[in-house]
């Protein structure tokens, strides 16, 4: 008759870990030292709350300068899409800037006042290929003020459209103006 050493010791089979000097706590400490515990935790980490299926992320409008062709264009756009909100265009060294709004159909054709800082000028908006456009000299006080503060308002009666370049994009606006200067 052969003897089974495990049975001889009086320990039930399958519970060897309880009498062994390595405890569960020691095993966890070893995993932490090896860097395996964070990976194990990450697999079981709680997930952030899911966004409802009907929610949408707002598009990110950015200003982009296209100065390698004619006309030179500073566009407020959603990258990699055909979506435009505002464009400033000029022919190089022409001294004239064309301002176009793509989201101002409610303003329609007609007179408008451009404001930037304390400066203002009366102008005329015209529909040109699905956008409202007006133009002004690149050295006009309204455009010079716009270069300084990055904000221009177009006002018609009780409607106001604001073009905001923002401080982070003022260098693009100034490069655009330099290229347009006559």
C-alpha positions as CSV (number, residue, x, y, z in Angstrom):
1,X,0.0,0.0,0.0
2,X,1.4,3.4,-1.0
3,X,1.0,6.4,1.2
4,X,0.0,9.8,0.1
5,X,2.2,12.4,1.9
6,X,-0.5,15.1,1.8
7,X,-3.0,12.9,3.5
8,X,-0.4,11.8,6.0
9,X,0.1,15.4,7.1
10,X,-3.5,15.6,8.0
11,X,-4.3,18.6,5.7
12,X,-7.2,18.4,3.3
13,X,-6.3,18.6,-0.3
14,X,-6.7,21.9,-2.2
15,X,-5.9,24.2,0.8
16,X,-2.1,24.1,0.6
17,X,-1.9,27.9,0.5
18,X,-3.3,28.2,4.0
19,X,-0.4,26.5,5.7
20,X,2.3,27.8,3.3
21,X,4.3,30.9,4.5
22,X,3.2,32.9,1.4
23,X,-0.1,34.4,2.2
24,X,-2.5,36.2,0.0
25,X,-1.3,39.5,1.4
26,X,2.3,38.7,0.4
27,X,1.2,37.7,-3.1
28,X,-0.6,41.1,-3.5
29,X,2.5,43.0,-2.3
30,X,4.5,41.1,-4.8
31,X,2.1,42.0,-7.6
32,X,2.2,45.6,-6.6
33,X,6.0,45.6,-6.6
34,X,6.0,44.0,-10.1
35,X,3.6,46.6,-11.3
36,X,0.9,44.1,-12.2
37,X,-1.7,45.2,-9.7
38,X,-2.5,48.5,-11.5
39,X,-3.1,46.6,-14.7
40,X,-5.4,44.1,-12.9
41,X,-7.2,47.1,-11.3
42,X,-7.6,48.9,-14.6
43,X,-9.4,45.8,-16.0
44,X,-11.9,46.1,-13.2
45,X,-12.0,49.8,-12.8
46,X,-15.4,51.5,-13.0
47,X,-16.2,53.0,-16.3
48,X,-17.0,56.7,-16.7
49,X,-20.7,57.3,-17.1
50,X,-21.8,56.8,-20.7
51,X,-23.0,59.8,-22.7
52,X,-26.6,59.4,-23.8
53,X,-27.0,58.2,-27.4
54,X,-28.8,61.4,-28.4
55,X,-26.1,63.8,-27.1
56,X,-23.7,65.4,-29.6
57,X,-20.3,67.0,-29.2
58,X,-20.3,70.7,-30.3
59,X,-18.1,71.2,-33.3
60,X,-14.8,72.9,-32.7
61,X,-14.5,76.1,-34.8
62,X,-10.9,77.1,-35.5
63,X,-9.2,79.9,-37.4
64,X,-6.9,78.8,-40.3
65,X,-4.8,81.0,-42.5
66,X,-4.4,80.0,-46.1
67,X,-1.6,82.2,-47.4
68,X,0.0,80.1,-50.1
69,X,-2.5,80.9,-52.9
70,X,-4.7,83.7,-54.2
71,X,-6.8,84.9,-52.6
72,X,-5.3,84.9,-49.2
73,X,-8.0,83.6,-46.8
74,X,-8.4,83.5,-43.0
75,X,-11.2,81.1,-42.3
76,X,-13.2,80.2,-39.3
77,X,-14.0,76.6,-40.0
78,X,-14.4,73.1,-38.7
79,X,-11.3,71.3,-39.9
80,X,-11.6,68.6,-42.5
81,X,-15.2,69.6,-43.3
82,X,-16.7,72.1,-45.8
83,X,-18.3,74.0,-42.9
84,X,-17.4,77.7,-42.7
85,X,-18.6,80.4,-40.3
86,X,-16.5,83.4,-41.4
87,X,-13.9,84.2,-43.9
88,X,-11.6,87.2,-44.4
89,X,-10.2,87.3,-48.0
90,X,-7.9,89.6,-50.0
91,X,-5.7,89.6,-53.0
92,X,-2.1,89.9,-52.0
93,X,-1.0,93.6,-51.4
94,X,-4.5,94.8,-52.7
95,X,-5.2,96.9,-49.6
96,X,-8.8,95.7,-49.5
97,X,-10.4,93.0,-47.2
98,X,-13.6,91.1,-48.0
99,X,-15.5,89.8,-45.0
100,X,-18.0,87.0,-45.5
101,X,-20.4,85.4,-43.0
102,X,-21.9,82.0,-43.7
103,X,-24.3,81.9,-40.8
104,X,-26.0,85.3,-41.2
105,X,-28.8,84.6,-43.7
106,X,-31.2,86.3,-41.3
107,X,-29.3,89.6,-41.8
108,X,-30.0,89.6,-45.6
109,X,-28.7,92.2,-48.1
110,X,-28.6,95.9,-47.1
111,X,-26.9,98.4,-44.9
112,X,-24.8,97.3,-41.9
113,X,-22.6,99.0,-39.4
114,X,-19.2,97.5,-38.6
115,X,-17.9,98.2,-35.1
116,X,-14.5,97.3,-33.5
117,X,-13.5,99.0,-30.3
118,X,-14.5,102.7,-30.6
119,X,-14.4,102.7,-34.4
120,X,-17.4,102.1,-36.7
121,X,-18.2,102.4,-40.4
122,X,-21.4,102.0,-42.5
123,X,-21.2,99.4,-45.1
124,X,-23.4,97.3,-47.4
125,X,-23.9,93.5,-47.1
126,X,-24.5,91.5,-50.3
127,X,-25.3,87.9,-50.9
128,X,-22.4,86.3,-52.8
129,X,-22.5,82.5,-53.3
130,X,-24.4,81.4,-50.2
131,X,-22.8,84.0,-47.9
132,X,-23.2,87.6,-46.9
133,X,-20.2,89.8,-47.8
134,X,-18.9,93.3,-47.4
135,X,-15.5,94.8,-47.8
136,X,-13.4,97.6,-46.4
137,X,-9.9,99.0,-46.8
138,X,-7.2,97.1,-44.9
139,X,-6.0,100.4,-43.4
140,X,-9.5,101.5,-42.3
141,X,-9.7,102.4,-38.5
142,X,-12.3,99.7,-37.9
143,X,-10.0,97.0,-39.4
144,X,-7.0,98.4,-37.5
145,X,-9.0,98.2,-34.3
146,X,-10.0,94.6,-35.2
147,X,-6.3,93.7,-35.5
148,X,-5.8,95.0,-32.0
149,X,-8.7,93.5,-30.2
150,X,-9.8,90.5,-32.4
151,X,-13.5,91.5,-32.2
152,X,-15.8,93.0,-34.8
153,X,-19.6,93.4,-34.6
154,X,-21.9,93.8,-37.6
155,X,-25.1,95.5,-36.6
156,X,-28.3,96.0,-38.6
157,X,-31.3,97.3,-36.6
158,X,-31.7,94.9,-33.7
159,X,-29.5,92.1,-35.2
160,X,-25.9,91.8,-34.1
161,X,-23.3,89.3,-35.5
162,X,-20.0,89.1,-33.6
163,X,-16.8,88.0,-35.2
164,X,-14.3,86.9,-32.5
165,X,-10.8,85.9,-33.4
166,X,-9.6,85.6,-29.8
167,X,-6.1,86.4,-28.4
168,X,-4.6,83.0,-29.5
169,X,-5.4,83.7,-33.1
170,X,-4.4,87.4,-33.3
171,X,-1.0,86.5,-34.8
172,X,-2.9,84.8,-37.7
173,X,-5.1,87.9,-38.2
174,X,-2.0,90.2,-38.2
175,X,-0.2,88.0,-40.7
176,X,-3.3,88.0,-42.9
177,X,-3.4,91.9,-42.7
178,X,0.3,92.2,-43.6
179,X,-0.2,90.0,-46.7
180,X,-3.2,92.2,-47.7
181,X,-1.6,95.6,-47.1
182,X,-1.2,97.7,-50.2
